[in-house]
Amino acid sequence: MNILTNLAVNKGNITVFGGSQLRPNLHVQDYADLCKALLEAPDEKIANEIFNCGYENMRIIDIAKTVKKVVAEEFPDKDEISIEVTPSNDLRSYHINSDKITEFIGFKPQFSVEDAIRDLCKEFRQGKLPNCLSDDKYFNVRTMKKLGAS
């Protein structure tokens, strides 16, 4: 949702490749809270365990539609944001269940995709994301290539 929000705010156009693919989502604050909860959890509850943690499993097109709605609310003076759907040969979907982390340590994410988009809009409005369309640090693939990862 980060790149979709970036494009909506700064270009007024969101491009979605495919759109039917599912993605699990977790707000960065929930991730930080989870790390703290895991550090504080008794070893016998979490040792040698594997946990998923996500708040919402959403189709990419639904994330784009949520971005469009929220950005329009947060920036009412902006022109209409368009969503362009293009074909994709990568139709992988990721869908997770997070019941285990709740069962083992009682952790439940609190922040929705919409909350995350609103938080990003606030950061854009305050100028806290400079050069966000050109700086590699805002793009995972560019950053990984720059670091020599493939």
N, C-alpha and C positions, 0 to 999 in steps of 0.2 A: 504494500500500500504506500510505502514511502515514495517510490518513483512515480506512482500514479498521482499522488497528491502534489508532488513537485511539478509534474507536467501540467496538471489542472491549474495550479496557482500561477505558474510562470509562463505557460504557453497557451492555456485555454483549450488544450486538446489532449485527450488520453488515447493512447493506442494500446489495444488489447490483442495479444496474439493467441488465437483460439478463443478462450473464454470459459469453456466448460470445465477446465481443470480445477480441481479442489486444492485449496491451500489451507493449512492450519495457521492460525494467527495468535500471537501473544504480544501484548503491550510490553514495552521495555520496562515499565515500572513493575509489572507483574513478574517479569523475569528477575529483576533485582530482588523483589520480595521473596521469590522462590529460592534464589541463591542463599539469602539470609535464613530462610526456614530450613533449608537443607543443612546449612552449617550448624544450626542450633538443634537439629533433630538428633535423637539418641542413635548411636551407631547401630544398635540391634534392629532398629526399624528400617534403616536404609542401606546397610552394608550389602554389597553384592547385588543390589537391585537396579533395575533399569526403569526409568519413569518417562512418560510422555507428559508434556504440559502445554496446553493450548486453551484458548478461550472459545474461538469460533472456527469451524471448518466452513469455508466459503468458496464458492466458484469465483474465479478471477473476474468474470463479467459483473458479478454482484458486488465485488469489492469496488470495481470501477464506478458502478452506479451509486454506491454509497459515497465514494469520493466526490463525485459530481454533485450530489445533493448537499453534502456538508460544506464543500468549498463555496457553493452558491449561497448558502446561509451565512457563512463566515465572511465572505467578500461580496456583499449584495450589489456593489457597483460594477462587478466584473461582467463582461459579456457572457453569453450562453457558452457553457463548456460542452464540447462535442466528444463523443466516444466513437472511435474508429475501430472496428473489429476486423482483423486480418487473419487469414488462415495460418495455422501453425502445424509443423510436422512433429512438434513435441507436445503430446497430449497426456503426459504423465500427470497423475493426480496424487496428492498426499492427503490422507485423512487420518486423524489420530483420535484416540480415546484417552481422556485424562483422568478417568475414574480412579486409577490406582494411586496416584499421588494424593488425591483427596482421602482415600481409604487409609493409606499408610501414615500420613502426617497431617491430614486435615487441610491441606492447601487447596484453595480454589482461586483462580484468576478473577480479578475484579473489574478490569477495564476492557471495554469492547473495541472493535475496529473503529467504530464511530468516535469513541473517546480519543483514540490514537490520531485519527485524522484531524480532529479539533485541536489537539495538542500541536501537531505539525503546523497547522494554520496559524496558531498563535506564534510559533517560532518564526515562520515566514513574515508575519506582520511586524514582528519586532526586529527583523533584519539579522537574525541569529544564524542564518544559513547562507552565507555569502557564496557567490559563484557556484550555486548548487546545480546548475545545468552543465557546467564545464569542468569542475574540479573532480578528479578521479576518486577522491575519498568518499564521494557520495554514490559511487557505483561499484558494487561488489566485483563484477567480472573485470572491470578495468583495473581495480586495485589488485586483484589476484594476479592478473597478467603482469602488472608492473613489478610485483614481488617474485615473479617467475613461477608461480603456481599454475598448473594447467588443469 
